[in-house]
Amino acid sequence: MREENNNAVVDEAQDFEQGNVQEKSKQQKRESRRRRRRRSQFIAYMIVLVLVSVTIAGLVWGIKKVSAAVINHQNEKQAEVAASDSSENEEIAIITPDDEEVPLTSQTEEMVNNRIDGTLLDMTLEEKAAYIFFVTPEQLTGVDSAVKAGSSTQAALEQYTVGGIIYSSNNIKSDDQIKEMLATTSQMSRFPLLLAVSEEGGSRSVAATSLGITATKAPSQIGGSDDAIENANTLGSYLLNYGFNLNLAPSLGLTDSETSFGTDANLTAQVASVYITSLESKGVSACATSFPVGVSDPMSGLETVDLSMEELQSGAFIPFQYAIDSGVDAIMVSNVVCPAISGDTPCSLSGGAITDTLRGSLGYDGIVITDAMNTPAITSSYSSGQAAVAAIIAGADMIYMPEDFQEAYNGIMEALSTGVITEDRLNESIRRILRVRYMYEVM
C-alpha cells in the first residue's frame, strides 16, 4: 500500500514536470512568433522607407531637370535675341585686336618668319650666292635639251642651289612628262624652288601651246574684269596641276600687242589687278612684266624710253601701282634705259629704277627679277659677272637667265669676298623669295 502511494506521488510529480515542460515549450513558441512578427514588421518598415526615399529622390531629380530645361530654353531665347541684335547692328561693328583674324595672321607671319630664319641658318654662303639665280634647265645642267630630271639635275642642284628655273616649250612634251619633271626637280632641291613658265594666255602661252590647251584668251581679247578673272582661274588651275608655281605674266605694258590689256593705263590697271589676284588665289604667283615699260625687240640692243617722270606717273606707273596694291608676288624689271629714273643705265641694273622708284616711290617689297641678262642690251656692255653684281647692288633679288651662269655666279662670289656685296644683302633677297614660297605652303 505504501509502495503504491509512493508510485502515485511519483507519477503526479512526473505529470507536473511534464506540464511545466509543455508550458515552457508553448512560451518559447509564442516568443519565437513575436520575434518573427517584429522582424517582418522591421523589414516592411525598411521597404517602405526605401520606397519613400527613392520616390523623393526621383521627384528632386525631375524638378532639377525641368528647371535646367527651362533655364536652357531661356538662354537660347536670349542668345537668339542677342544674335538678332548683332545682325541688325552689323554695319557698325568695329574690328579690334582681340578678334580671331588678327592673331591668326600674326601666327602665320611668325610661322613663316621662323621657317625663313631656319632656312637661312641652314644655307652656306655658296648656296645663298646660287639661290639668287633664275636659270633654264639647260643652263643648270649643261645638257642641250632637258625633258627629264635625272642624275644630271640632281648633281647640278647639289652644286648650284638656284632659286628659280624657267621652262620653255623645249622642256614640255606631255602632261605626264612635265608633271614628273617638275615634281622630281622640286624634290631634288634642298630649298624651295620657283618653277616658272611664261603663260600669257592665248597663243603666247608656253605650256598651253605645247600641250594643246585652248581654254584661255590672249590679254588683248579679254573683255573686262569678269573675263580676266575667268581666264586667270583657268590658267592658274592647269599650271598648278602641272607643278608650276610662278607665271611670268601678265604684261603691264601699255601697248596694242596681243600680250597686253590695252593702251589705257586705268583700264589695264583694273583688269590686271583682278587677273593677278585670281591667279595667285589658285596658288600660282604672278610676275608683272616689265617695269617701267618693256622692250619692243629684245634682240635689237639697248632701247631708250624718253618719258618724263610726270608722264610715267600718269601712265606707265599706274598698272604697276595697282599690281603692287593687289599683292603681286614678283615684278620683272626691263632692260630699257629710262633716263627719268635710271639715267643712262638699263633699268634692270639701276638703283634709281629699282631701289628709289619701284621700292621707294611705289612701295614695292616683293621679289624683283631682272629681265633676261643674255640679251644684247646687257651683253653688249657687261660681262655676266658684272651684270649680276650690278643687278644685286641696284636692288634686284633674282638674276634672270645670265649669258654665262657659272661666270655670273663666280662674279657674285668674288663680290662677296671683297665686300662689294654683303651676306646681309643676299639675305634680304633670299627672305623675299622664301616668304612667297612659305606663305603659299601655310595658306
Stockholm file with secondary structure:
# STOCKHOLM 1.0

chainA/1-443         MREENNNAVVDEAQDFEQGNVQEKSKQQKRESRRRRRRRSQFIAYMIVLVLVSVTIAGLVWGIKKVSAAVINHQNEKQAEVAASDSSENEEIAIITPDDEEVPLTSQTEEMVNNRIDGTLLDMTLEEKAAYIFFVTPEQLTGVDSAVKAGSSTQAALEQYTVGGIIYSSNNIKSDDQIKEMLATTSQMSRFPLLLAVSEEGGSRSVAATSLGITATKAPSQIGGSDDAIENANTLGSYLLNYGFNLNLAPSLGLTDSETSFGTDANLTAQVASVYITSLESKGVSACATSFPVGVSDPMSGLETVDLSMEELQSGAFIPFQYAIDSGVDAIMVSNVVCPAISGDTPCSLSGGAITDTLRGSLGYDGIVITDAMNTPAITSSYSSGQAAVAAIIAGADMIYMPEDFQEAYNGIMEALSTGVITEDRLNESIRRILRVRYMYEVM
#=GR chainA/1-443 SS CHHHHHHHHHHHHHHHHHHHHHHHHHHHHHHHHHHHHHHHHHHHHHHHHHHHHHHHHHHHHHHHHHHHHHHHHHHHHHHHHHHHHHHHTGGGCCCCTTSTHHHHHHHHHHHHHHHHHHHHHHCCHHHHHHHTEEECHHHHHCCSSCCSCCHHHHHHHHHCCCSEEECCGGGCCCHHHHHHHHHHHHHHCSSCCEEEECBCSGGGBHHHHHHTCCCCCCGGGCCSHHHHHHHHHHHHHHHHHHTCCEECCCBCCCSSSTTSSCSCHHHHHHHHHHHHHHHHHTTCEEEEEEESCCCSCGGGCCCBCCCCHHHHHHTTHHHHHHHHHTTCSEEEECSCBCHHHHTTSBGGGCHIIIIIIIIIISCCCSEEEECCTTSHHHHTTCCHHHHHHHHHHHTCSBEESCSSHHHHHHHHHHHHHHTSSCHHHHHHHHHHHHHHHHHHHHC
#=GC SS_cons         CHHHHHHHHHHHHHHHHHHHHHHHHHHHHHHHHHHHHHHHHHHHHHHHHHHHHHHHHHHHHHHHHHHHHHHHHHHHHHHHHHHHHHHHTGGGCCCCTTSTHHHHHHHHHHHHHHHHHHHHHHCCHHHHHHHTEEECHHHHHCCSSCCSCCHHHHHHHHHCCCSEEECCGGGCCCHHHHHHHHHHHHHHCSSCCEEEECBCSGGGBHHHHHHTCCCCCCGGGCCSHHHHHHHHHHHHHHHHHHTCCEECCCBCCCSSSTTSSCSCHHHHHHHHHHHHHHHHHTTCEEEEEEESCCCSCGGGCCCBCCCCHHHHHHTTHHHHHHHHHTTCSEEEECSCBCHHHHTTSBGGGCHIIIIIIIIIISCCCSEEEECCTTSHHHHTTCCHHHHHHHHHHHTCSBEESCSSHHHHHHHHHHHHHHTSSCHHHHHHHHHHHHHHHHHHHHC
//
